[in-house]
Structures are given as structure tokens and as C-alpha cells.
Amino acid sequence: MSVVHVPLRRSGAPHPTAAASTVRAMEIGQHVIAVVLTAIGVSRAVGDGVAPPAAVVSGLAILAWHTAGTILSSRTASRRLPVWWLLGFAVIWVAAVAVSDEFVWLAFLLWLLAGHLLPLRWGLVFSSAILVVVVLAPILHRGTTSYADVFGPLIGGVFAFGISRGYLQLLRDAAERERLVTSLQSAQQEMAELQDELLLAQRHSGAIAERTRISRDIHDTVAQALSSIRLLTHAGGNRTTDPEASRTFAQVEALAGDSLADVRRIVEALAPAELEDAALASALRRMLDRTHEEAGLLVELHVDDTLPLLRTEIEVALLRTAQSALANVRLHAGATRVVVTLIDDGDSVRLDISDDGTGFDVAAWEQDADAGSSSYGLRFMRARLRELGGGLDVESTPGEGTAVSAHLPIHLEGKAR
């Protein structure tokens, strides 16, 4: 690893595997340029009459410092160390130029490193200082200079600095593309898992609904008929004086009573206790349980009892919104508690997610969203909900947490199925 990777670590971007060849080429190019330019400087300094030991020591000092930067950058995550290393490199280079102006060739490498390691403003200041040293070196050593000694380094410096900034932007773009691709792949996988989970929950809910329907049918038909038979036979037994008829009525009444008790046990067994646990609520509960286990957040779920059965696309959209919002809470909010509420709002269903985290400036986020910033999560939530005729409301204040409210209409065909 070399200082090529430092700007990516500074921005928090992952190492872009898609740009691995570009990064490797930059690493090799940096080492080759350092060795070649140092060798040129040493050989030309000796040719100009500089004592060989002085020229060689200057060259070795430059290469040793360059190698130290390569080693240190691979062993530390410090953001300031590469800058101090570059400043030290410049000091050693100035000392080498004091020995011989032939070492000005290494200014090209310094310009490349300045464009890569320093912010644009400080990079320009640093590069200008290097250019001043390059222009003054021939005057101090030879007492004269030429247009070539001024405009040559100027053009070379602009070219080197521009190339370095271009490569840096290329690496950042590659890292951003890699992050987006990874995020999309992860979202696709999570979406598939959520759909499978929702399908399983819906299947379970459908089975519960069918058992409930059967239990109600049995109760309303067989149980009611047996109860009527029992009442009629009891009344008939009380009206007759025939001992045989009374015994027969008593037997029928007992048989009807036993059968009614059996039917009631069957109805009770068919009507499960989790009738109120709908598919969406079950999926949200499991999602919150995972959030609690993985992030240690205190979680709460509140679901309206009057919430009707929803269409699959509405449940998927709400579930996906909850997943994205909870991911934001885990990654950015610094919260300790999150509350999810699923509300029957008349002709619409509303999903509220609130946390006690750090919050953010909603107005600034809205402006960034209009400008097309990289804050994709909330923008994607809003776009997905709008496609179904709904929307997303965001309320937040720095230091006072965030509340996200997703709402979708409940169409008539979505109330029964």
C-alpha cells in the first residue's frame, strides 16, 4: 500500500475493487518516478561537478524518505501523517536542491503528491512554493536563468498537478460507484428476503383467516343446530307423559349436549390466539427484534387493532420504508430508542418511526435533495411511496431526534381479499 490510498481512507470510501488496476498503476508509477528522477538528479549533479558522496547521500535521503512514507501509510490510519510526510519530503528536496539544482527534477513528483494528498487550495499554495524553488535554484547556483527554466517547470507543474487531481477524482468516482453498487446489491438481497418473509407471514395470516372462517361457519351452523336440537328435545321431554318417549328425548338431549361440547372444543381449537397478529405487524416485529439484538436499541411497536388487510404492494412498500428508516437510525442517528407505530388513518395507512437520536436540519436536507445530493435513503423512500400515491414526511431538529411518517392510501380492493 502507498499514499495513493490515503485520500480514500480520509473520505471514508471503501477500497474500489473496480478501480484496482488504476490504483495499482498509480502505485507503480509513483515508485518508478521517484527512482528515475532521483537517479537523473544524482547523475546530472555528479556531471556538474558536485562531489559524488554529497550527490549520492542527497539521492538516498530522498528515496529513504519516500520509502518511509510508503511504509507508514500502510501501518497507520492517521489523516495528518501523510501531510507532514509530504512537508518533510519537500524539506529534504530543498536541501538536495541546495546541493545541486539538478534535483529540481523531483519537483514533478512533489506536484503529483500535492495534488493527491492536499486539499485544492493548500495544494495550489504548496505547488506554488515548489515552483518558486525550481525557478530560483538556477539563479542561486549559476547566477543566471532562462525562459525555459521558468516556463518549462510552470507548464510541467500545471500538468502534473492537474493529472494528479484528475486521478484523485477518478478514484473517488470509482469508490462511489462501488459503494452504490454494493448498496444496491445489498438492498436487492434484503428486499428479496423481506418479500419472502412477508409472503410467509401472509401465508400464515391466510391460514389463520381460513381457520377462523371455518370455526365461525361451524359455530353458526352445526353448533347452533345442535343447540336448537337440545332445546327442542328438552321442551318435548317436559311435555310428554310417555316414559319411553321421555327416555328417548333425554337420550337425544344428552347426545346433542355432548356433541355441542365437542363442536365448541373444535371451534376453540380452530380459533388461534394470534388472530390479531397480521402479516405486516409480524414482519415489523421481527425486524425490530433484529434491530434490538444487533444494535442494542430499545424498540417499541404499536399497531392499531382496526387496521384492515392491505394489498401486498402496500405492505412491501411500508416494510421497505421501515427497513430503510431503521438502517438510518442505526448508522447515523446515534439513538438509544426507536418507536414504530402502524396506524389506521381512515382511508389511508400511516407508518411512523421516531427515535431519540442526534437529529438533523430538515431544511438543509430538502435543499440537498433538490440539488441531487448523495443522500439517497430518504429520497428513495419518498419516491417509492409516491409511486403508490402516498408520501413521506420528515420532522427533525438537531439534538432532538427524528420522526419519519410514511402514508399510503387504502384502496377499496385492499380492504378485503
Secondary structure, DSSP 8 states (H G I E B T S, - for coil): --GGGHHHHHHT----GGGHHHHHHHHHHHHHHHHHHHHHHHHHHHHTT--HHHHHHHHHHHHHHHHHHHHHHHH---SSHHHHHHHHHHHHHHHHHHH-GGGGGGHHHHHHHHHHHS-HHHHHHHHHHHHHHHHHHHHHHHS---HHHHHHHHHHHHHHHHHHHHHHHHHHHHHHHHHHHHHHHHHHHHHHHHHHHHHHHHHHHHHHHHHHHHHHHHIIIIIHHHHHHHHHHHHHHHH---HHHHHHHHHHHHHHHHHHHHHHHHHHHHS-GGGG--HHHHHHHHHHHHHHHHH--EEEEEE-TT-----HHHHHHHHHHHHHHHHHIIIII--SEEEEEEEE-SSEEEEEEEE-S----HHHHHHHHHTT-S-HHHHHHHHHHHHTT-EEEEEE-TTS-EEEEEEEE--GGGS--
